Amino acid sequence: MANLNEQFDVLSNTLRLLPEEIIRLNYFIKEIDEPEEGISNVEAACANVFNQIYGLMCALKDTGACASIYEHDAISTVLCIRHVLQHQSGRIKNSLRDAWSKSIVGRPALIKYGVSDPGVPDQPFYISVSWFQDGIRKSNNSKRLASINAYWKLDLIKQQVEMSGLNWNATYICAMALITEAIRTMVFKYGHLLSAAGYDSNVYLEHFKEVRPVDTGDYGVIA
């Protein structure tokens, strides 16, 4: 199981670096006027988390712990977004870059889950829903999109967004909520196979054992 533990430690390291890059945005935007560099750093850190979630799921599959890396919709969501980044041109389409480049058409809307739970993370890195839906639809993971939409209540949310006169193409979802629920699910299902292999994994393995599931029915749309 050494490989599993090492893989989780690498994942834990990327989990620490992502919020650090988000915090550093203030420095790049306000202090040195280099928003492009700061946003690119956040995008790269988020993609690294996606890659390491994939790596751990592959390691779990290799050990026989799971029959498929796509065994839960929360995990599949992140893996399918990663697949879009790996196999289609472009970068993560997100509200930070779109707002900075003024490419948002219409009034933006942000989807937040667990609005009544103060423990749900709400880091200001939101990714475009229509971007990843379209990317998954065009990929060989297209058969998973209906289940992902149902899990995150995206069809229902889209109806509410459009009834409010907002643009679905300018609607974004909190990346940290997607990541948190994917890793919480991994730890819940496979945590008994993992042991801390370093400082970061010692912190995050215990942390995610205590994290409550994201209630996808407890959402809000912020315009």
C-alpha positions, 0 to 999 in steps of 0.5 A: 500500500506504499504507493497509495500512501505516497499518492495521497501525500502528493494529492494532499500537497496539491490541496495545500498549494491551491488555497495558497495560490488563491490567497496570493491572488491579492498580491498579483492583482493589487500589489504588482498589477499582474493578474494574468500570472496570479490567475494562471497560477490558480488554474495550474494549482487546480489542474494539479489537484485534478491530476492527483485525484486521478492518480489516486483513483488509478492507484486504488483501481490497480490495487483492486480496491475499486472496479472503476475510477468512475464509481461515484458521481462526485469523483467522476465530476472532477475526473471528467473535467480533468479529461476535458483539460487533457484532451481538448484545447484550452484552459479552465474557463473560470470567473476570475479570468472572465471577469478580468478579461471582461469576456463574461456575456451578461450578468454572472451567476455563482452557484454555491452549495451548502449555503446553510453550512458554514463549514463548506469551503467557498474559495473564490475560484468558480469554473464555468458550468456550461464549459465543462458540460460542453466539454464532457458532452463532446468527450468519450465520457459523455454518457456520464454527463446526465448522472453528473447533472443529476447529482449536482442538480444542474438541470434544475439550477439551469431552469432557475437561472434562466427563469431569473433572466440570467445567462447559463453561459455566464454561470459558474460553480465553486471548484472547491466544492467539487474538489472537497466532495470528491476527496471526502468521498474517496476518504470515506470509501477508501480511507481504511486503505490509506496511512499518512506518508508525510505532513500534508497527508497527516493533516488532510487524511484526518481532516476529510474523515470529519468533513460532512457530505456536501448537500447538493440540494442546499444551494444558492445562486448568487448574481 
